[in-house]
């Protein structure tokens, strides 16, 4: 009796991925997209799911949303199995897909009313008005979906995902290809919903967004047998594990070979890991000796992008929760029509 009482006090995860694997059939043969992925997302978390293209992020989201069936394992949404209890699980989710999918025959307000009806929500005008206002769509309420820009269509997708007030919000690359204003508007609104108790699952390639917004982060990497979780911890612990500093500068000159081997170069910007002060002096001395002219030199703490690149490269970045990542390097994504 006492043991049952203890069990009942353990909170149920908002989302639970339990040993999820997925294999696609392709013209080139079976292709395994996910390999034994297990993780829990707690109620009220702002959770980030990161990984390079082909790591299986969208496949995992598709399984969560019931758009794809896992080859093995199961996914629970507040205790409801996404396969055997699909209707219950789907009502608890608000999913914003990557693709711009819309009905060209209705205006924005009509699209939101129809979406409300899909979930059996009646008399929803007050919440629809709030969504339109919060997402900057109030002046587009009577506009046909075909008349909207790509950024405005993205806002409508967000509104459709939230129209039935789901406790769990899933955002799959919601700010891909949209302007700065929409990004700010969206994150202010989603952050407010998270503070009100909604659980948020975010996949994004904008790592500065994940660092600023997410309480906890999982990183997926494609291994020999499919996408696997190679890091899972709080954002602060991942950043603490990045004990290095970064030397950052700009140059138009070619770097010496030994420096280039250590550098991350983006256009004119060069970034070098620096464990000790001596490392910085050694880099600068080498650059001076090679006649490399540098500008805007600065030293900063490693950020989430540095952690991410280190984990994806298979280096010995510590993972406070799950141990070191596997040493295999990233592999190219498969072709043949499978979208991951």
N, C-alpha and C positions, 0 to 999 in steps of 0.2 A: 504493500500500500504506500509506504513511504517512498519506495523506488519509483512508482508511477507518478507520485506528486513531484518528485525531482525532475523526471522526464518532461512533465507538462510545463515546467518553467523554462525550458530551453527554447529560445525563440526560433521560429521557422524562417529559413531564408526566403527572401523575396523571389529569388531565382536560384535554382540548383541544377548545374550541369553535372551529370554523374556518368563518368567513363564514356563520353560521347565519341563515337567514331563514325566517319562517313566515307563511303566509297562510291564513286561515280562510274558508270559504264560509258566508255568513250570509243570512238572508232579505232583508237590505238590500244585498247584494252582497259582493264580496271585502273582507276586513278583514285588513290586514297587522299582525301582532302583534310581529314581530321583524324588524329590518332589519340584516343583515350584521354580526351579533355575533361578534366574535373575541376570545378570551382563553384563557390557559393557567393552570391551577392546578397548582402544583408538588407533588411528593411531600412529605408531612408538613406541608403548610400548613394553617392555620386561616383559611379564605378567606370573606369576607363578600360577599354579593350584595344590594345595597340598591336601592330604588327605590319610588316611590309606587304605589298601586293602579293597575293597567292598564299598567304599564311593561313587562310581559312576563316577570317573574321566574318565576312558576309555569309559564308556557309553556316557558321554557328548561329548567326542572327536569324537566318532563314529557318533553321531547325527550331529555334525558340518560337518564331512566329507561326509555325505550322506549315510553312511553304515548302519545306523539304523534310524527309523522314530520315532519322539517324539510322545507320546500318546496325549499330549496337549502342547500348547505353540508354539513358532517359534524361528528360528535362522536365523539371517541375516549376510551376509558377504559383507561388504561395500555396504549395501542396497539390496543385492540380497538374496532372500529367498532360503534356501538350499533344499527345496522341490519343490516349484513351478518354481524356476529359477536355477535348479541344475547345468546346464552346466556353466552358468555365475559364480555361487558361487564356483564351483570346480576349475575353471581356476585361481581363485584368491588365492587358497590354495596350499601349499606344505606340505604334511602330511608324517611324519616319524612314522610308526607304531611300536608297541612294538615287534611284531613277526618278525622273520627273514623270509621274503617272497621273493623268487627270482626264476627266470627262469633258469633252469640248462642247457639250450641248447645254451646260448649265452655268449660271453665274456663281460667284463665290459663296454667297449666302445660301443659295439652293444646294450647292455641293455639300455644305456643312450640315444642312437640314437632312439631306439624304443619308449622310454618314451617321448622323444621330439615329436615324431610323434603323440602320443596320444593327445597332446595338439595343434597340428597343427603348431608346430615350425619347420621351415626349416633352413638349413644353420647354424646350431648351434654348429659347431665344435670348434669355439674359446671359447665359454662359457664352453663347455664340457672339453676342455683342462684345463681351469682355475679351474674347479671343481676337476678334477683329481689331479692337482698339489696342490691345497689348502687342500684337504682331504688326501693327502699322498697315492694316488692311481695311480700315473703316471706310476710306474713300473709294475702295475697289469692290465693295460689297455687291454692287449690282453689275459689275463688269463680267463679261463672259471670260471663261478660263483661257480661251484662245487669244484674248487680247492682252494677257499679262506677260510681263518679262519673265525670264528664267528665275530671277531672284524672288519675284512676287509669287510665282508658282511654288517655289520652295516654301515660302511662308504659309501658303494654303495647305501644303502637305503636313506641315507642323500642326496647323489648326485642326485638320482632319484627324490626326493622331490623338489629339487631346480633347476632342469634342465630347467624348463619353466619360471624361474625367477618370482615366485609368490610374490605378495606384502605381503602375510601373511604366516608365517612359523609355523607349528604345530609340536611340538616335544613331542611324547608320550614315556617317559622313554628312551630317546635316548642313555644314557650311562649305561644302565643296563647290567652288566656282561662284560664290556669292560675294557681294560687296561688304565692305567693312561695317557699314551701317546695319545691315541685316544681322551680321555676326554679333554685334553688340546688343541689338534689340532681342535677338533670340536668347543669348546667354543670360541677359538680365531676367527675362521671363522664366526660363528654365531653372535658373538659380533660385528664383522666388518659389517656384513649385517644389523644388527640393527642400527648401527650408520649411515648407508647409507639410512635409512628410512624404512626398512622392519619391520613389526610388528611380534613379536615372542610370541607364546603361549607355555609354557613349563609345562609338568607334570614330576615330579621326586620324588624319595624317598631320594635323596642326598640333604639334606636341606642346607648344606653349599654351594652347587651350587646355589640354589634358593636365598639364602641370598646375594651371591656375584653378581648375574646376574640380578635379577628381580627388576624392579622399583615398581611394585605393585603385591600383592599376594591375592588370594582367597583361603580359606580353606573349603573343603567339609568334612562333617561328616555324617555318617549314623544315622538318627533318626528313630523314630517309623514308619514313613511313607516314608522312602527313604532318599537318599542323599540330604543334604541341605547345603547352604552356611552359615557358622557360624562365619566367619571372612572375611572381605574385606577391605583392606587398603593398604597404601604404606608400603614398607618394613621398612623404617625408623620409621614410626609411630607405627608399630607393635613392633619393638624393644624398642622404648621409653616406650611403655606400660608395657614392662617387666622391672619394676623398681627394681627388686631384683638382688642381686649378687648371685654367686654360689660358694660354698666351694667345692673344688675338691681335692681328695687324692686317694692314692692306699693303699690297705690292703689285707692281706690274712686271717684276723681274722673275726669271726662272729660279726656282729653289734648288739648292744643292741636293744631291741624290739622297744623302742620309737624313736630311730634314724633310724632304718630300715624302719619304717612306713613312714618316710619323704624322704627316699633316692631313688635315681635312680642309680642302680648298673649295670655296664657292665663289666663282668669279675672281675678284681681286682679293677676297677675304681669305686669310689663312688662319687656321686654329691648330694649336699644338698642345698636347697634354703636358702638364708640368707638375710632377710630384713634389719637387723641392725648389727652393730659390735658386740653387745651383743649376737646375735644368734650364731655367729662364736665361740665366747669364750665358750658359753654354750655347743655347739656340742663337741668342743675339750675337755672340762672338763669331759663330760659324757664318751667320748671315753677313756680318760686316766683312769678314775675310773673303767671302765670295762676291762682295760688291753688290749685294742685294739691298736696294733702298726700300725702307719700310715707312709706313705712315700709320697714324692713329693707333699706336700701340697701347694695349690695355691688358690687364690681368683680371679674370673673373672666375667665379666658382663654376664648376661643371653643372649643367642643367639637365633636364630630362632628355633632351636630344642626345647629349653625350652618353647618358646611361643607355638609351635605346640603341644607339649605334654600336656601343661596346658589347651589349648583349647579343645583338644580331650578328656581330663579327665572331662571336663564340669565345671572347676573351674571358678571363677569370673574374668577371664582375661578381661580387657577392650578392646573393639574393637572400635577404634576411629571413624570408619565410620558407623558401623551397630549395635553398642550396644553390650551388653554381650551375650555370646553364651548360648544356651539352657543348662539346667542342666542335661539332660539325658546323661548317660554314653555310651561309644561305644558298639555296638552290633556286634555279629558274622555275617559274610557274609552268604548268603544263599547258599545252595547246590542245586544240581539238574540240572547241566549243564549250568547255566546262568553265564556268565563271565562279571564282572563289571570292 
